[in-house]
Amino acid sequence: MSGASSDNGGGGGAGNPSSAGNPGSAGSAGLSACPEQPVPQRTQGTLLSLPLKLVLANQPFVFGEPNALPDGGSLVPLNFRFYVSQVELLPASGEAPVAVDVVTAAGVPAPYGVHLFNAEEPDSSTLRVLAPPGQYSGLSFALGVKLACNQQPPSRLSDPLSDTSQMTWPHTGGFLFLRYEARYTDASGSAGASSALGIPSMVHMGGDTREERVPRATIPAALSIPASGTLEKGIRVAVDEIFKGATAEIDVSDVAVGFLSSPESIAGERLRRQLPELHVFVPEP
C-alpha cells in the first residue's frame, strides 16, 4: 500500500458532525468540482480489466454463503461494497505516476470517475481503466471518493453516488468508502456470537466532509500494456487484511466521539489509518 492517505489527525467522518457544515452548501460550484461526466484523461488507449476477487485466508470468500473459519465457525458476508477512484499506473522506469480513466464495460468514462464494487452484483466485480501502452510496475488508487464528491448530498447525484448505493455515511455527512457487514456462527451453530478470532461483524469506513482523507492502495504488479487489444490482471481482495486493520490496537479517540462512537465506525477509522500498511489488494500470480 502507498502512504498517500492523510493519516495524521484522524478522519472517519469528522469528529463533531455540527462542525462539518452543510455538504450541499457549495451549490453548483461544488457540483462542478464533482462532474458526473469527467473530462477524459485520453481518448485512446488499451482497456485494462482488473477482476476483483474476495479471498479469506487465500480461499474464495463467497458472498451470502457460510465461509469456514479455523475455529470451526463460519462467516456469512451480508453486505460488502467499496469505492475505487483516482487510478494511477506506476511506470517501471520510475517516472511519475500516470493517471488513467476509470471506464465502464463499454469503454466510456465511468460517472464521476468512480467504480463501486458491490459483492451482490457480479457485473461490478471488474474494475476497468483506459491505459496508455507501456511497461508498469503496478498501480494505485483511492479507496473512496474525492473530497469534492464527498461534500455533495446524494440527492443531487446519480449512481454510483446516490442513496441507492447504500454507501451514504449513516453516522455523519459524506459517503462511506467501504462497507462490510456479516453474520458469524460458532461451531455449535449459534448465530450472532462473537468470534474468538476477533473478526468484526461490521466495518464502516468513511472520510471527512471538511478535508481530503481518502486512503490510497498501491498494488505491485508487472503490467505490460500492449498498444492495442485488451489486458486482464486479477486482483485479490484479502478480507483478512481488512479485519487486521479494523481490529488494530491504535488510538482513534481524536475522532471516535459522538456519531463515531459506534463499533463499526471505530473499526472503519482504524482500517482507514492502517490501510497504507496493509496488503488488502494483491495481484493474482
TORKOL-4160 file (C-alpha; in steps of 0.2 Angstrom, whole numbers, padded with zeros to 4 digits, m for minus):
285
<pt num="1" X="0000" Y="0000" Z="0000"/>
<pt num="2" X="0005" Y="0018" Z="m0003"/>
<pt num="3" X="0007" Y="0030" Z="0011"/>
<pt num="4" X="m0003" Y="0043" Z="0002"/>
<pt num="5" X="m0018" Y="0044" Z="0014"/>
<pt num="6" X="m0019" Y="0059" Z="0026"/>
<pt num="7" X="m0017" Y="0049" Z="0042"/>
<pt num="8" X="m0012" Y="0062" Z="0055"/>
<pt num="9" X="m0027" Y="0069" Z="0063"/>
<pt num="10" X="m0040" Y="0056" Z="0061"/>
<pt num="11" X="m0054" Y="0055" Z="0048"/>
<pt num="12" X="m0068" Y="0043" Z="0049"/>
<pt num="13" X="m0082" Y="0056" Z="0046"/>
<pt num="14" X="m0077" Y="0071" Z="0056"/>
<pt num="15" X="m0077" Y="0071" Z="0075"/>
<pt num="16" X="m0091" Y="0083" Z="0078"/>
<pt num="17" X="m0105" Y="0082" Z="0065"/>
<pt num="18" X="m0111" Y="0100" Z="0068"/>
<pt num="19" X="m0094" Y="0107" Z="0063"/>
<pt num="20" X="m0094" Y="0098" Z="0046"/>
<pt num="21" X="m0107" Y="0111" Z="0039"/>
<pt num="22" X="m0119" Y="0108" Z="0026"/>
<pt num="23" X="m0112" Y="0096" Z="0012"/>
<pt num="24" X="m0123" Y="0105" Z="0000"/>
<pt num="25" X="m0118" Y="0122" Z="0004"/>
<pt num="26" X="m0106" Y="0123" Z="m0010"/>
<pt num="27" X="m0120" Y="0123" Z="m0023"/>
<pt num="28" X="m0116" Y="0122" Z="m0041"/>
<pt num="29" X="m0098" Y="0126" Z="m0038"/>
<pt num="30" X="m0097" Y="0110" Z="m0028"/>
<pt num="31" X="m0105" Y="0100" Z="m0041"/>
<pt num="32" X="m0094" Y="0107" Z="m0055"/>
<pt num="33" X="m0079" Y="0100" Z="m0045"/>
<pt num="34" X="m0088" Y="0083" Z="m0045"/>
<pt num="35" X="m0094" Y="0081" Z="m0063"/>
<pt num="36" X="m0105" Y="0066" Z="m0067"/>
<pt num="37" X="m0096" Y="0066" Z="m0084"/>
<pt num="38" X="m0077" Y="0070" Z="m0080"/>
<pt num="39" X="m0066" Y="0076" Z="m0094"/>
<pt num="40" X="m0056" Y="0060" Z="m0100"/>
<pt num="41" X="m0038" Y="0059" Z="m0097"/>
<pt num="42" X="m0036" Y="0052" Z="m0115"/>
<pt num="43" X="m0047" Y="0047" Z="m0129"/>
<pt num="44" X="m0037" Y="0032" Z="m0135"/>
<pt num="45" X="m0029" Y="0018" Z="m0125"/>
<pt num="46" X="m0029" Y="m0001" Z="m0120"/>
<pt num="47" X="m0043" Y="m0007" Z="m0110"/>
<pt num="48" X="m0035" Y="m0015" Z="m0094"/>
<pt num="49" X="m0048" Y="m0026" Z="m0084"/>
<pt num="50" X="m0045" Y="m0029" Z="m0066"/>
<pt num="51" X="m0057" Y="m0043" Z="m0059"/>
<pt num="52" X="m0058" Y="m0041" Z="m0040"/>
<pt num="53" X="m0059" Y="m0057" Z="m0031"/>
<pt num="54" X="m0063" Y="m0058" Z="m0012"/>
<pt num="55" X="m0052" Y="m0070" Z="m0003"/>
<pt num="56" X="m0051" Y="m0075" Z="0016"/>
<pt num="57" X="m0035" Y="m0085" Z="0021"/>
<pt num="58" X="m0031" Y="m0087" Z="0002"/>
<pt num="59" X="m0048" Y="m0096" Z="m0001"/>
<pt num="60" X="m0063" Y="m0088" Z="m0010"/>
<pt num="61" X="m0074" Y="m0078" Z="0001"/>
<pt num="62" X="m0091" Y="m0081" Z="m0005"/>
<pt num="63" X="m0105" Y="m0068" Z="m0003"/>
<pt num="64" X="m0121" Y="m0074" Z="0005"/>
<pt num="65" X="m0114" Y="m0091" Z="0009"/>
<pt num="66" X="m0106" Y="m0098" Z="0025"/>
<pt num="67" X="m0087" Y="m0097" Z="0024"/>
<pt num="68" X="m0077" Y="m0109" Z="0035"/>
<pt num="69" X="m0066" Y="m0102" Z="0049"/>
<pt num="70" X="m0052" Y="m0110" Z="0058"/>
<pt num="71" X="m0061" Y="m0110" Z="0074"/>
<pt num="72" X="m0075" Y="m0121" Z="0067"/>
<pt num="73" X="m0087" Y="m0107" Z="0065"/>
<pt num="74" X="m0092" Y="m0099" Z="0049"/>
<pt num="75" X="m0095" Y="m0081" Z="0042"/>
<pt num="76" X="m0108" Y="m0076" Z="0030"/>
<pt num="77" X="m0105" Y="m0059" Z="0022"/>
<pt num="78" X="m0121" Y="m0049" Z="0020"/>
<pt num="79" X="m0115" Y="m0033" Z="0013"/>
<pt num="80" X="m0098" Y="m0029" Z="0005"/>
<pt num="81" X="m0095" Y="m0013" Z="m0005"/>
<pt num="82" X="m0082" Y="m0001" Z="m0008"/>
<pt num="83" X="m0077" Y="0014" Z="m0020"/>
<pt num="84" X="m0062" Y="0015" Z="m0031"/>
<pt num="85" X="m0057" Y="0031" Z="m0039"/>
<pt num="86" X="m0042" Y="0041" Z="m0045"/>
<pt num="87" X="m0032" Y="0026" Z="m0053"/>
<pt num="88" X="m0014" Y="0028" Z="m0057"/>
<pt num="89" X="m0002" Y="0017" Z="m0066"/>
<pt num="90" X="0016" Y="0016" Z="m0060"/>
<pt num="91" X="0029" Y="0017" Z="m0074"/>
<pt num="92" X="0043" Y="0003" Z="m0072"/>
<pt num="93" X="0055" Y="0017" Z="m0077"/>
<pt num="94" X="0052" Y="0026" Z="m0060"/>
<pt num="95" X="0044" Y="0041" Z="m0068"/>
<pt num="96" X="0029" Y="0050" Z="m0061"/>
<pt num="97" X="0013" Y="0040" Z="m0060"/>
<pt num="98" X="0001" Y="0041" Z="m0075"/>
<pt num="99" X="m0017" Y="0045" Z="m0071"/>
<pt num="100" X="m0030" Y="0034" Z="m0081"/>
<pt num="101" X="m0048" Y="0035" Z="m0083"/>
<pt num="102" X="m0060" Y="0023" Z="m0074"/>
<pt num="103" X="m0071" Y="0016" Z="m0088"/>
<pt num="104" X="m0087" Y="0006" Z="m0090"/>
<pt num="105" X="m0088" Y="m0011" Z="m0099"/>
<pt num="106" X="m0092" Y="m0001" Z="m0114"/>
<pt num="107" X="m0075" Y="0008" Z="m0113"/>
<pt num="108" X="m0083" Y="0026" Z="m0109"/>
<pt num="109" X="m0078" Y="0036" Z="m0093"/>
<pt num="110" X="m0087" Y="0030" Z="m0078"/>
<pt num="111" X="m0099" Y="0043" Z="m0070"/>
<pt num="112" X="m0089" Y="0054" Z="m0058"/>
<pt num="113" X="m0073" Y="0043" Z="m0062"/>
<pt num="114" X="m0079" Y="0031" Z="m0048"/>
<pt num="115" X="m0081" Y="0012" Z="m0048"/>
<pt num="116" X="m0092" Y="0004" Z="m0035"/>
<pt num="117" X="m0088" Y="m0014" Z="m0031"/>
<pt num="118" X="m0104" Y="m0022" Z="m0024"/>
<pt num="119" X="m0102" Y="m0041" Z="m0019"/>
<pt num="120" X="m0121" Y="m0043" Z="m0023"/>
<pt num="121" X="m0118" Y="m0038" Z="m0041"/>
<pt num="122" X="m0106" Y="m0049" Z="m0052"/>
<pt num="123" X="m0105" Y="m0035" Z="m0065"/>
<pt num="124" X="m0097" Y="m0024" Z="m0053"/>
<pt num="125" X="m0083" Y="m0036" Z="m0049"/>
<pt num="126" X="m0072" Y="m0029" Z="m0063"/>
<pt num="127" X="m0063" Y="m0013" Z="m0062"/>
<pt num="128" X="m0058" Y="m0006" Z="m0079"/>
<pt num="129" X="m0047" Y="0008" Z="m0084"/>
<pt num="130" X="m0041" Y="0015" Z="m0101"/>
<pt num="131" X="m0022" Y="0014" Z="m0101"/>
<pt num="132" X="m0008" Y="0020" Z="m0112"/>
<pt num="133" X="0004" Y="0007" Z="m0118"/>
<pt num="134" X="0020" Y="0004" Z="m0109"/>
<pt num="135" X="0028" Y="m0006" Z="m0095"/>
<pt num="136" X="0022" Y="m0003" Z="m0077"/>
<pt num="137" X="0027" Y="m0009" Z="m0060"/>
<pt num="138" X="0010" Y="m0008" Z="m0053"/>
<pt num="139" X="m0005" Y="0003" Z="m0050"/>
<pt num="140" X="m0013" Y="0013" Z="m0036"/>
<pt num="141" X="m0030" Y="0020" Z="m0032"/>
<pt num="142" X="m0040" Y="0029" Z="m0019"/>
<pt num="143" X="m0051" Y="0018" Z="m0009"/>
<pt num="144" X="m0066" Y="0030" Z="m0008"/>
<pt num="145" X="m0071" Y="0046" Z="m0017"/>
<pt num="146" X="m0063" Y="0063" Z="m0018"/>
<pt num="147" X="m0067" Y="0077" Z="m0006"/>
<pt num="148" X="m0077" Y="0087" Z="m0019"/>
<pt num="149" X="m0089" Y="0072" Z="m0022"/>
<pt num="150" X="m0089" Y="0068" Z="m0003"/>
<pt num="151" X="m0096" Y="0085" Z="0001"/>
<pt num="152" X="m0111" Y="0083" Z="m0011"/>
<pt num="153" X="m0128" Y="0077" Z="m0004"/>
<pt num="154" X="m0133" Y="0061" Z="m0013"/>
<pt num="155" X="m0150" Y="0068" Z="m0018"/>
<pt num="156" X="m0141" Y="0079" Z="m0030"/>
<pt num="157" X="m0130" Y="0065" Z="m0038"/>
<pt num="158" X="m0133" Y="0050" Z="m0049"/>
<pt num="159" X="m0127" Y="0032" Z="m0047"/>
<pt num="160" X="m0115" Y="0026" Z="m0041"/>
<pt num="161" X="m0115" Y="0041" Z="m0029"/>
<pt num="162" X="m0134" Y="0041" Z="m0024"/>
<pt num="163" X="m0144" Y="0035" Z="m0010"/>
<pt num="164" X="m0147" Y="0018" Z="m0019"/>
<pt num="165" X="m0128" Y="0014" Z="m0017"/>
<pt num="166" X="m0131" Y="0010" Z="0001"/>
<pt num="167" X="m0115" Y="0020" Z="0004"/>
<pt num="168" X="m0121" Y="0036" Z="0012"/>
<pt num="169" X="m0112" Y="0038" Z="0029"/>
<pt num="170" X="m0125" Y="0034" Z="0042"/>
<pt num="171" X="m0115" Y="0042" Z="0056"/>
<pt num="172" X="m0112" Y="0059" Z="0049"/>
<pt num="173" X="m0111" Y="0068" Z="0032"/>
<pt num="174" X="m0102" Y="0061" Z="0016"/>
<pt num="175" X="m0101" Y="0044" Z="0009"/>
<pt num="176" X="m0094" Y="0028" Z="0016"/>
<pt num="177" X="m0078" Y="0022" Z="0007"/>
<pt num="178" X="m0080" Y="0004" Z="0012"/>
<pt num="179" X="m0095" Y="m0005" Z="0020"/>
<pt num="180" X="m0094" Y="m0023" Z="0027"/>
<pt num="181" X="m0107" Y="m0032" Z="0037"/>
<pt num="182" X="m0108" Y="m0051" Z="0041"/>
<pt num="183" X="m0115" Y="m0064" Z="0052"/>
<pt num="184" X="m0104" Y="m0076" Z="0062"/>
<pt num="185" X="m0110" Y="m0093" Z="0068"/>
<pt num="186" X="m0099" Y="m0103" Z="0080"/>
<pt num="187" X="m0095" Y="m0121" Z="0079"/>
<pt num="188" X="m0111" Y="m0126" Z="0089"/>
<pt num="189" X="m0122" Y="m0117" Z="0076"/>
<pt num="190" X="m0125" Y="m0102" Z="0087"/>
<pt num="191" X="m0128" Y="m0086" Z="0076"/>
<pt num="192" X="m0123" Y="m0069" Z="0082"/>
<pt num="193" X="m0110" Y="m0075" Z="0094"/>
<pt num="194" X="m0093" Y="m0066" Z="0095"/>
<pt num="195" X="m0079" Y="m0074" Z="0085"/>
<pt num="196" X="m0064" Y="m0079" Z="0096"/>
<pt num="197" X="m0054" Y="m0074" Z="0081"/>
<pt num="198" X="m0058" Y="m0056" Z="0083"/>
<pt num="199" X="m0067" Y="m0054" Z="0067"/>
<pt num="200" X="m0078" Y="m0038" Z="0067"/>
<pt num="201" X="m0097" Y="m0040" Z="0062"/>
<pt num="202" X="m0097" Y="m0023" Z="0054"/>
<pt num="203" X="m0084" Y="m0011" Z="0047"/>
<pt num="204" X="m0090" Y="0006" Z="0041"/>
<pt num="205" X="m0075" Y="0016" Z="0034"/>
<pt num="206" X="m0078" Y="0034" Z="0029"/>
<pt num="207" X="m0069" Y="0050" Z="0026"/>
<pt num="208" X="m0072" Y="0068" Z="0031"/>
<pt num="209" X="m0083" Y="0082" Z="0023"/>
<pt num="210" X="m0070" Y="0095" Z="0028"/>
<pt num="211" X="m0054" Y="0089" Z="0021"/>
<pt num="212" X="m0046" Y="0075" Z="0010"/>
<pt num="213" X="m0044" Y="0059" Z="0020"/>
<pt num="214" X="m0047" Y="0045" Z="0007"/>
<pt num="215" X="m0033" Y="0032" Z="0009"/>
<pt num="216" X="m0024" Y="0025" Z="m0006"/>
<pt num="217" X="m0019" Y="0007" Z="m0010"/>
<pt num="218" X="m0004" Y="0003" Z="m0020"/>
<pt num="219" X="m0003" Y="m0014" Z="m0029"/>
<pt num="220" X="0014" Y="m0020" Z="m0035"/>
<pt num="221" X="0011" Y="m0030" Z="m0052"/>
<pt num="222" X="0021" Y="m0030" Z="m0068"/>
<pt num="223" X="0010" Y="m0024" Z="m0082"/>
<pt num="224" X="0015" Y="m0024" Z="m0100"/>
<pt num="225" X="0001" Y="m0014" Z="m0108"/>
<pt num="226" X="0000" Y="m0018" Z="m0127"/>
<pt num="227" X="m0003" Y="m0004" Z="m0140"/>
<pt num="228" X="m0019" Y="m0012" Z="m0145"/>
<pt num="229" X="m0032" Y="m0025" Z="m0139"/>
<pt num="230" X="m0035" Y="m0028" Z="m0120"/>
<pt num="231" X="m0026" Y="m0034" Z="m0105"/>
<pt num="232" X="m0033" Y="m0043" Z="m0089"/>
<pt num="233" X="m0025" Y="m0045" Z="m0072"/>
<pt num="234" X="m0034" Y="m0052" Z="m0057"/>
<pt num="235" X="m0033" Y="m0043" Z="m0041"/>
<pt num="236" X="m0037" Y="m0052" Z="m0024"/>
<pt num="237" X="m0046" Y="m0043" Z="m0010"/>
<pt num="238" X="m0039" Y="m0050" Z="0006"/>
<pt num="239" X="m0053" Y="m0049" Z="0018"/>
<pt num="240" X="m0042" Y="m0055" Z="0032"/>
<pt num="241" X="m0031" Y="m0039" Z="0030"/>
<pt num="242" X="m0047" Y="m0029" Z="0031"/>
<pt num="243" X="m0050" Y="m0037" Z="0048"/>
<pt num="244" X="m0032" Y="m0035" Z="0053"/>
<pt num="245" X="m0034" Y="m0016" Z="0050"/>
<pt num="246" X="m0051" Y="m0014" Z="0058"/>
<pt num="247" X="m0045" Y="m0023" Z="0074"/>
<pt num="248" X="m0028" Y="m0014" Z="0075"/>
<pt num="249" X="m0024" Y="m0008" Z="0093"/>
<pt num="250" X="m0022" Y="0010" Z="0088"/>
<pt num="251" X="m0030" Y="0025" Z="0097"/>
<pt num="252" X="m0043" Y="0034" Z="0087"/>
<pt num="253" X="m0051" Y="0044" Z="0101"/>
<pt num="254" X="m0047" Y="0060" Z="0092"/>
<pt num="255" X="m0062" Y="0057" Z="0081"/>
<pt num="256" X="m0071" Y="0042" Z="0089"/>
<pt num="257" X="m0083" Y="0053" Z="0098"/>
<pt num="258" X="m0102" Y="0057" Z="0096"/>
<pt num="259" X="m0108" Y="0049" Z="0080"/>
<pt num="260" X="m0091" Y="0040" Z="0078"/>
<pt num="261" X="m0094" Y="0030" Z="0095"/>
<pt num="262" X="m0101" Y="0015" Z="0086"/>
<pt num="263" X="m0090" Y="0000" Z="0085"/>
<pt num="264" X="m0092" Y="m0001" Z="0066"/>
<pt num="265" X="m0086" Y="0017" Z="0063"/>
<pt num="266" X="m0072" Y="0015" Z="0075"/>
<pt num="267" X="m0067" Y="m0001" Z="0066"/>
<pt num="268" X="m0068" Y="0009" Z="0050"/>
<pt num="269" X="m0057" Y="0023" Z="0056"/>
<pt num="270" X="m0044" Y="0010" Z="0062"/>
<pt num="271" X="m0044" Y="0002" Z="0044"/>
<pt num="272" X="m0043" Y="0019" Z="0036"/>
<pt num="273" X="m0027" Y="0024" Z="0045"/>
<pt num="274" X="m0019" Y="0007" Z="0044"/>
<pt num="275" X="m0024" Y="0004" Z="0025"/>
<pt num="276" X="m0007" Y="0010" Z="0018"/>
<pt num="277" X="0002" Y="m0003" Z="0028"/>
<pt num="278" X="m0009" Y="m0017" Z="0024"/>
<pt num="279" X="m0010" Y="m0029" Z="0009"/>
<pt num="280" X="m0028" Y="m0029" Z="0006"/>
<pt num="281" X="m0026" Y="m0029" Z="m0013"/>
<pt num="282" X="m0014" Y="m0041" Z="m0021"/>
<pt num="283" X="m0011" Y="m0047" Z="m0039"/>
<pt num="284" X="m0015" Y="m0064" Z="m0043"/>
<pt num="285" X="0000" Y="m0075" Z="m0048"/>
